Amino acid sequence: MDQEEVWTFTVGMYGQSGVAKLCLELQERCGLDVNMLLFMFFLGRKGLAPHSISSLEDAVRDWRDNAIIPLRRTRQFLRDNARPAAQALRQQVKADELQAERIEQHMLCDAVEPIPCNDPYAGAHAYLSPTRFDLTQEECDAALSKLIRLMGF
């Protein structure tokens, strides 16, 4: 899997109007891994789905829990500190968090066992589900539909 192609897709989709806002709301509300969700959309665009989402989650869990989430918490902690030095540090932590997200995507590329799939949203639908998150099926379906619309699919 071409890691640069995945990253370019992710950055492009995340930059679509409203996508980041909705993804971050889901991340804050229920712990959704935005990288994982966008990776599911990437696979779907290629006519693929992962053989096992659980194995992908296992492949990145330690990295996400011990690198990405602590960086995110540090960045959020620094947000309201008005000191210029604290804001400079926040910008560095933000850059480090983005790099950690990119490394997670590389890990997903290395770990995925793609299978052909005719439904371009199958992976995203399977990931964004009440079996993984504290959301109702209706909330999952509504979020997925909104993301599809916002991404221009």
Secondary structure by P-SEA (a helix, b strand, c coil): ccaaaaaaaaaaaaaccaaaaaaaaaaaaccccaaaaaaaaaaaaacbbbccaaaaaaacaaaaaccaaaaaaaaaaacccccaaaaaaaaaaaaaaaaaaaaaaaaaaaccccccccccaaaaaaaaccccccccaaaaaaaaaaaaaaacc
